[in-house]
Structure formats: structure tokens, C-alpha cells
């Protein structure tokens, strides 16, 4: 799967148009992020095979949580590797 920068720019501009307006800057940024994430999810999922949609949902969710510092990277790595250390192979 490959997507171009113009594709993402188009999604972002679409999210700006669709997002609820707010005079409060912090609230506006939260609304824009949520709207863009939802628009991105819907558009990407249209082109994914059904078996890949769950993985994409997981990755999008985890990256959002990591960016917001609501999840620790060690937990993310544990979920990806199943607790197997990649640094000290058996």
C-alpha cells in the first residue's frame, strides 16, 4: 500500500472543511485532529484488504496514544513482539 503526499494534503484540507468550528484554539486543534484521524481511517480502510483493517486500526490507535503520551513505548513493543526480547536473541 502506498499513498502520496497530495492524498494526505487533500484529506487534511477535507478535514478542515468538515471539522466543527470552535473559537477556542485548543478545542479547535483537538477537533481537527479527531476529524483528520477519522477521515484518514475511513479513506485508508476503503482500499485495505479486510484482514489488514484490524492491524491498521491498532497501529493508528497506538500511534495516537504514544503521541499523546497516554501509552508507554515499552507496552507497544511488548504487544508487537509478544514479550520476546529483540535485543538478546536466544
Secondary structure, 3 states (H helix, E strand, C coil): CCCCHHHHHHHHHHHHHHCCCCCCHHHHHHHHHHHHHHHHHHHHHHCCCHHHHHHHHHHHHHHHHHHCCCCCHHHHHHHHHCCCCCCCCC
